[in-house]
């Protein structure tokens, strides 16, 4: 039997072990039932289960699943399209994900595999600061495949993204908009305080006063 602090108590009878557990207000837990003789330990089983659950939760929290993203290119890709695809690759590598780059050959392009190889080499050099070549370019049927691995682990990339979100200040445009809104609100308050209510004039109140006309007497004949 093992004591609550890990000390060796020795071989004792079951009745004596139960009595010791009751006196210490602990549980008698069999930790090695297949041993000869079986090994039991005095412990607080509820506390033990709680600590085990917390450890498992922390392990799941820190666990990172590796994701492989895929980008497909053509040997004669347009420069603008190449820039767009390279931007996706950089974003994936910054996020800590691996990237599988596939060159698709069609028709006569299959007789020019060096075009795909040079394109993959160019892409690897362009993203050298963010990732390294984990799997060198190789032909796979009508395709040529290369795998890039990020230089930073995914957990580190996520931690940096969280720090960036919490420490990024407001942009100048947002600050200017907030200042303009505050100024507009203040001017509206001043105008409202200086406004004077003008009573409405109704039709009944605005009665017209007719001016009597002078009548001239007709001259006597």
Residue, then its C-alpha position, 0 to 999 in steps of 0.5 A: x500500500x502507498x500512503x497519501x504522500x507517496x510513501x511506502x506503507x508496505x503489505x497490509x491486510x485489506x481490513x487494515x488498509x480500509x481502517x487507515x483510509x477511514x481514519x485519514x478521511x481518504x479513499x482506498x484506491x487500487x492503482x495497480x490491480x494486476x500487480x502481485x500483490x495488488x497496489x492500493x493508494x490512500x487518496x482523495x479520489x474526488x480531488x484526483x478526478x478533478x485534477x485529471x480532468x483539468x490536465x486533460x482540458x489543458x492538453x486539449x486546449x494546447x493541442x494543435x491540429x496540422x492542416x494542409x492547404x492546397x493551391x493549384x497552379x498552371x505552368x503558364x500562369x498569368x503574373x497577376x494570378x501568380x501574385x494572388x496565389x502567392x498571397x494565399x500561400x503566404x497567408x496559409x504559412x503565416x497561420x501555421x499551416x502547411x501548403x501543398x502546391x500542385x502544378x496541373x499539366x494539360x495537353x502538350x504541357x506534359x512534355x515540358x515538366x521543367x516549366x512546372x519545376x521552375x515555377x515551384x522553385x520560384x514560389x519557394x524562393x518568394x516565400x522563403x521567409x515564411x516557409x521551407x520546402x518539406x517535400x521537393x517537387x516531384x511528378x505525380x501523373x499529370x501533376x507536379x507536387x511540392x509541400x511547403x512547411x511554415x517556419x513557425x509552429x501553428x501554436x506560435x502563429x495563433x499566439x501572435x495573432x491574438x497579441x496583434x488583435x489585442x494590441x493593434x490601436x485604432x486606425x487614423x481613419x477610425x479616430x478621425x471619424x470618431x472626432x468628427x462624430x463628437x464635433x457634430x453631436x456637440x454642434x447639434x446640442x448647441x443649436x438645440x439650446x439656442x433655438x427659440x420656439x416660434x408660435x404658430x399662427x393659425x388661420x383663426x388668429x390671423x383675421x384680416x381687418x378690412x379698411x372702410x372705403x370712403x363714399x363720395x356723395x353724388x353732386x346735386x343737379 
